[in-house]
Each structure stands twice: as C-alpha cells, then as structure tokens.
Amino acid sequence: MLADEVHSADDYFYENGPNVDKYDFDASKLGAAHGQCKTRVEDAMKSNVERIVVANTNTTEKELNPYIKLAESYGYQIISLIVENRHGNKSVHGVPSDVLDAMEKRFTIKLK
C-alpha cells in the first residue's frame, strides 16, 4: 500500500512547502495554485495512492467538480468533509473577515 497524500492549493504559496517556510498568498496566482493542486491529485491517482485528501475550501460545486471528475475517472470514492468554525478561531492564513463572509455566502451543501 502506498502512503496517503494531502494536497492543497495553499501549498503553492509556501516557499519551501507547507509548514516549512513563510506563507505568501497572492490572489493573482490562485488559478496556478489550483492547477498545481489538481495536477498533484491526478498524479497521486495515477500512482494508485490509496487515500488522497484535497484540503481546499471548495465552497461551491464548481470548485469541487474537477476533483469529482478525477475521482470518477480513476475509480476513487469521494468523501466530503465539512469543517465548521464552532470554536471561533481565526484563519491560520490571516484571511480577512470580508473574504470569509463572501466564502460563507457562496457555500452550498448538497445532501442528495
């Protein structure tokens, strides 16, 4: 069995990888960040990694659909986990309140 892998668009904004160096977010590079994340997820699927975690916000189906299509293509089961902020902590990346509010308004849940 191959090791599990975790991929995130946020990885793109670390100089030397997650939790290693400074996080330097640039909204103009979000497309490239998500492209890199998707490529890494697909590479993991091609390598038959058993469990792959995509740790992105995915507030809409449009954001989630590329990963759903990949999972279907490579025969992976999808489990969607919604993390709430019931404890009231602040964003670890310093995301401004207005951006979090906009994300909350876009957020959709599909139960069926």
Backbone as CSV, one residue per row, in Angstrom:
resi,resn,N_x,N_y,N_z,CA_x,CA_y,CA_z,C_x,C_y,C_z
1,MET,0.833,-1.169,0.000,0.000,0.000,0.000,0.887,1.245,0.000
2,LEU,0.554,2.184,-0.847,1.284,3.432,-0.903,0.786,4.381,0.186
3,ALA,1.621,5.312,0.554,1.276,6.259,1.618,0.147,7.183,1.194
4,ASP,-0.594,7.672,2.172,-1.633,8.670,1.931,-0.972,9.984,1.531
5,GLU,-1.730,10.816,0.816,-1.226,12.125,0.418,-2.282,13.188,0.673
6,VAL,-1.822,14.371,1.057,-2.687,15.527,1.262,-2.216,16.622,0.318
7,HIS,-3.157,17.179,-0.444,-2.840,18.244,-1.397,-3.759,19.429,-1.176
8,SER,-3.206,20.623,-1.366,-3.954,21.847,-1.147,-3.436,22.928,-2.078
9,ALA,-4.325,23.788,-2.534,-3.893,24.950,-3.319,-2.993,25.842,-2.469
10,ASP,-3.201,25.850,-1.163,-2.355,26.653,-0.274,-0.882,26.251,-0.358
11,ASP,-0.596,24.991,-0.689,0.790,24.531,-0.789,1.607,25.421,-1.734
12,TYR,0.958,25.914,-2.764,1.603,26.740,-3.782,2.214,28.012,-3.185
13,PHE,1.641,28.493,-2.102,2.047,29.780,-1.534,3.102,29.672,-0.431
14,TYR,3.613,28.463,-0.205,4.722,28.283,0.732,6.000,28.212,-0.080
15,GLU,7.014,28.936,0.362,8.270,28.972,-0.392,8.944,27.612,-0.457
16,ASN,8.932,26.874,0.638,9.605,25.572,0.674,8.692,24.456,1.137
17,GLY,7.404,24.601,0.882,6.459,23.570,1.261,5.687,23.934,2.515
18,PRO,4.521,23.294,2.680,3.652,23.600,3.823,4.378,23.439,5.155
19,ASN,4.127,24.373,6.035,4.653,24.339,7.402,6.170,24.369,7.482
20,VAL,6.827,24.699,6.371,8.286,24.762,6.380,8.750,26.210,6.367
21,ASP,8.086,26.994,5.587,8.530,28.368,5.399,7.347,29.313,5.366
22,LYS,7.611,30.533,5.079,6.625,31.607,5.070,5.519,31.368,4.051
23,TYR,4.290,31.672,4.456,3.113,31.616,3.585,2.964,32.985,2.955
24,ASP,2.993,33.036,1.617,2.942,34.305,0.900,1.827,34.250,-0.141
25,PHE,0.593,34.512,0.310,-0.575,34.420,-0.557,-0.604,35.564,-1.567
26,ASP,-0.957,35.214,-2.810,-1.122,36.204,-3.879,-2.352,35.784,-4.682
27,ALA,-3.446,36.536,-4.521,-4.711,36.178,-5.170,-4.579,36.058,-6.683
28,SER,-3.657,36.789,-7.282,-3.488,36.718,-8.739,-2.927,35.368,-9.182
29,LYS,-2.437,34.575,-8.250,-1.860,33.256,-8.571,-2.767,32.101,-8.177
30,LEU,-4.017,32.400,-7.805,-4.939,31.341,-7.373,-5.184,30.301,-8.459
31,GLY,-5.321,30.745,-9.702,-5.539,29.796,-10.799,-4.390,28.811,-10.920
32,ALA,-3.175,29.315,-10.839,-1.990,28.447,-10.906,-1.930,27.520,-9.702
33,ALA,-2.305,28.039,-8.534,-2.285,27.227,-7.312,-3.262,26.060,-7.419
34,HIS,-4.472,26.346,-7.902,-5.461,25.277,-8.041,-5.075,24.312,-9.160
35,GLY,-4.456,24.826,-10.210,-3.975,23.948,-11.281,-2.917,22.982,-10.781
36,GLN,-1.986,23.492,-9.988,-0.940,22.636,-9.420,-1.539,21.584,-8.500
37,CYS,-2.506,21.992,-7.677,-3.154,21.054,-6.762,-3.836,19.928,-7.537
38,LYS,-4.592,20.294,-8.548,-5.301,19.287,-9.351,-4.312,18.333,-10.021
39,THR,-3.221,18.869,-10.556,-2.201,18.028,-11.195,-1.598,17.046,-10.203
40,ARG,-1.305,17.520,-9.009,-0.722,16.640,-7.985,-1.703,15.555,-7.546
41,VAL,-2.979,15.922,-7.457,-4.001,14.933,-7.102,-4.088,13.875,-8.193
42,GLU,-4.110,14.301,-9.448,-4.183,13.334,-10.541,-2.937,12.453,-10.581
43,ASP,-1.764,13.032,-10.349,-0.537,12.224,-10.307,-0.623,11.166,-9.208
44,ALA,-1.187,11.536,-8.064,-1.347,10.573,-6.972,-2.301,9.456,-7.379
45,MET,-3.382,9.829,-8.079,-4.337,8.821,-8.532,-3.696,7.889,-9.557
46,LYS,-2.906,8.439,-10.454,-2.203,7.620,-11.454,-1.243,6.655,-10.779
47,SER,-0.706,7.070,-9.620,0.238,6.227,-8.870,-0.466,5.283,-7.905
48,ASN,-1.799,5.274,-7.948,-2.603,4.387,-7.102,-2.436,4.630,-5.608
49,VAL,-2.227,5.886,-5.229,-2.205,6.223,-3.808,-3.586,5.879,-3.261
50,GLU,-3.630,5.151,-2.154,-4.908,4.647,-1.659,-5.850,5.748,-1.171
51,ARG,-5.335,6.649,-0.341,-6.168,7.722,0.218,-5.535,9.060,-0.122
52,ILE,-6.332,9.913,-0.768,-5.863,11.231,-1.171,-6.815,12.261,-0.571
53,VAL,-6.258,13.221,0.129,-7.050,14.291,0.729,-6.803,15.562,-0.069
54,VAL,-7.901,16.222,-0.457,-7.823,17.537,-1.083,-8.302,18.526,-0.033
55,ALA,-7.371,19.310,0.501,-7.669,20.216,1.609,-7.843,21.644,1.095
56,ASN,-8.904,21.841,0.317,-9.260,23.160,-0.192,-10.609,23.550,0.384
57,THR,-10.970,24.825,0.263,-12.243,25.250,0.815,-13.425,24.692,0.043
58,ASN,-13.372,24.649,-1.269,-14.450,24.077,-2.090,-15.833,24.484,-1.597
59,THR,-16.127,25.773,-1.667,-17.413,26.272,-1.187,-18.547,26.086,-2.190
60,THR,-18.202,25.740,-3.431,-19.222,25.531,-4.468,-18.940,24.236,-5.217
61,GLU,-19.964,23.743,-5.901,-19.776,22.547,-6.725,-18.773,22.795,-7.838
62,LYS,-18.755,24.006,-8.368,-17.806,24.355,-9.437,-16.364,24.129,-8.973
63,GLU,-16.079,24.446,-7.723,-14.735,24.247,-7.188,-14.440,22.771,-6.933
64,LEU,-15.442,22.026,-6.577,-15.278,20.611,-6.250,-15.311,19.706,-7.483
65,ASN,-16.041,20.107,-8.514,-16.249,19.246,-9.686,-14.988,18.697,-10.350
66,PRO,-13.913,19.468,-10.509,-12.720,18.875,-11.131,-12.195,17.653,-10.373
67,TYR,-12.302,17.699,-9.044,-11.835,16.567,-8.226,-12.814,15.398,-8.286
68,ILE,-14.098,15.703,-8.391,-15.101,14.647,-8.553,-14.858,13.917,-9.873
69,LYS,-14.614,14.664,-10.932,-14.356,14.056,-12.243,-13.100,13.196,-12.218
70,LEU,-12.049,13.689,-11.559,-10.833,12.884,-11.438,-11.116,11.594,-10.675
71,ALA,-11.825,11.704,-9.560,-12.135,10.524,-8.753,-12.920,9.500,-9.566
72,GLU,-13.893,9.972,-10.325,-14.674,9.066,-11.172,-13.794,8.427,-12.240
73,SER,-12.906,9.191,-12.835,-12.024,8.682,-13.898,-11.100,7.580,-13.399
74,TYR,-10.625,7.725,-12.159,-9.644,6.785,-11.628,-10.243,5.795,-10.630
75,GLY,-11.559,5.817,-10.475,-12.230,4.840,-9.623,-12.080,5.089,-8.130
76,TYR,-11.977,6.336,-7.727,-11.879,6.666,-6.310,-13.247,7.006,-5.733
77,GLN,-13.460,6.637,-4.487,-14.673,7.010,-3.759,-14.452,8.406,-3.180
78,ILE,-15.491,9.221,-3.180,-15.394,10.585,-2.668,-16.092,10.683,-1.318
79,ILE,-15.394,11.264,-0.372,-15.982,11.593,0.921,-15.735,13.083,1.122
80,SER,-16.804,13.825,1.323,-16.687,15.266,1.519,-16.834,15.568,3.005
81,LEU,-15.874,16.288,3.532,-15.863,16.633,4.943,-16.021,18.146,5.077
82,ILE,-16.993,18.568,5.850,-17.225,19.985,6.083,-16.718,20.323,7.477
83,VAL,-15.801,21.267,7.531,-15.236,21.691,8.810,-15.858,23.022,9.192
84,GLU,-16.421,23.073,10.381,-17.062,24.291,10.869,-16.136,25.016,11.844
85,ASN,-16.421,26.264,12.058,-15.640,27.057,12.994,-16.453,27.344,14.256
86,ARG,-16.917,26.292,14.881,-17.731,26.447,16.095,-16.913,26.993,17.267
87,HIS,-15.607,26.814,17.202,-14.742,27.262,18.298,-14.334,28.728,18.148
88,GLY,-14.653,29.352,17.009,-14.411,30.777,16.818,-12.969,31.182,16.566
89,ASN,-12.128,30.241,16.166,-10.736,30.585,15.871,-10.633,31.444,14.619
90,LYS,-9.518,32.138,14.480,-9.259,32.962,13.309,-8.559,32.122,12.247
91,SER,-8.593,32.604,11.019,-7.929,31.937,9.902,-6.427,31.831,10.162
92,VAL,-5.866,30.651,9.963,-4.420,30.475,10.144,-3.627,31.221,9.073
93,HIS,-4.303,31.591,7.981,-3.636,32.322,6.899,-3.975,33.808,6.911
94,GLY,-4.661,34.253,7.933,-4.980,35.670,8.025,-5.973,36.159,6.982
95,VAL,-6.897,35.300,6.590,-7.908,35.684,5.598,-8.810,36.754,6.222
96,PRO,-8.970,37.887,5.538,-9.800,38.965,6.090,-11.263,38.538,6.262
97,SER,-11.936,39.158,7.220,-13.329,38.835,7.532,-14.247,38.977,6.326
98,ASP,-14.046,40.012,5.503,-14.921,40.211,4.349,-14.776,39.081,3.337
99,VAL,-13.581,38.534,3.212,-13.363,37.405,2.301,-14.038,36.157,2.868
100,LEU,-13.903,35.934,4.161,-14.580,34.794,4.793,-16.094,34.923,4.679
101,ASP,-16.609,36.149,4.828,-18.047,36.375,4.672,-18.505,36.028,3.257
102,ALA,-17.723,36.414,2.251,-18.066,36.107,0.856,-18.033,34.601,0.619
103,MET,-17.060,33.922,1.209,-16.976,32.468,1.073,-18.197,31.808,1.705
104,GLU,-18.600,32.310,2.853,-19.773,31.758,3.539,-21.028,31.914,2.682
105,LYS,-21.165,33.038,2.020,-22.339,33.275,1.174,-22.357,32.358,-0.056
106,ARG,-21.177,31.996,-0.555,-21.084,31.096,-1.719,-21.293,29.627,-1.343
107,PHE,-21.066,29.316,-0.090,-21.060,27.927,0.369,-22.396,27.244,0.129
108,THR,-22.349,26.069,-0.473,-23.543,25.272,-0.714,-23.327,23.849,-0.202
109,ILE,-24.397,23.237,0.233,-24.353,21.855,0.699,-25.319,21.044,-0.159
110,LYS,-24.837,19.913,-0.649,-25.677,19.024,-1.443,-25.883,17.744,-0.632
111,LEU,-27.101,17.551,-0.127,-27.371,16.384,0.707,-27.822,15.180,-0.099
112,LYS,-28.317,15.390,-1.301,-28.769,14.262,-2.136,-28.123,14.318,-3.482
